[in-house]
Amino acid sequence: LHVDRQVIGCSDHDGEQAYNLDGEELWFADFIKKEGVEPQPPFIDHMTYRDGTYQQAEANQQACKTSLDVSRTAMKDFKIED
């Protein structure tokens, strides 16, 4: 039994997308260097993500930021206590 996770998150100034398996990071998007990083140790069989994974991560960031703006607009009149 394995635990597979994908994390996508964003803010106004930052973002993250990563893939993990059993608590180990297999791939993450480095939005500063504009590339995908596979931080796997050299002693394992290397897993590679397909071409276009980084470009999909950039598209996911745009969708995340759009959703953030929509949520912010929808909740602008809510009181903190609510």
C-alpha positions, 0 to 999 in steps of 0.5 A: 500500500502506497500513499501518493500525493499531489500538492498545488498551492498559490498566493499572490506572490508564490506558488507550489506544485509537487508530487510525492510518494510515501512521503518522498518528494519525486518532483517539484516545480521550481518557478524561479528557474522555470523547470521541473526538479526531480530530487531523487537520490542516485542509488534508486531507479530514477523516475522521470515525469513526462515532457510538459509536466512543468508547463502544466504546473504553470497552467495550474498556477494561473488557474489557482490564482484565478480561483484565489481572486474569485474567492477573495471577491466573493468573500470580501463582505464577510465579517471575520467572525462569520 
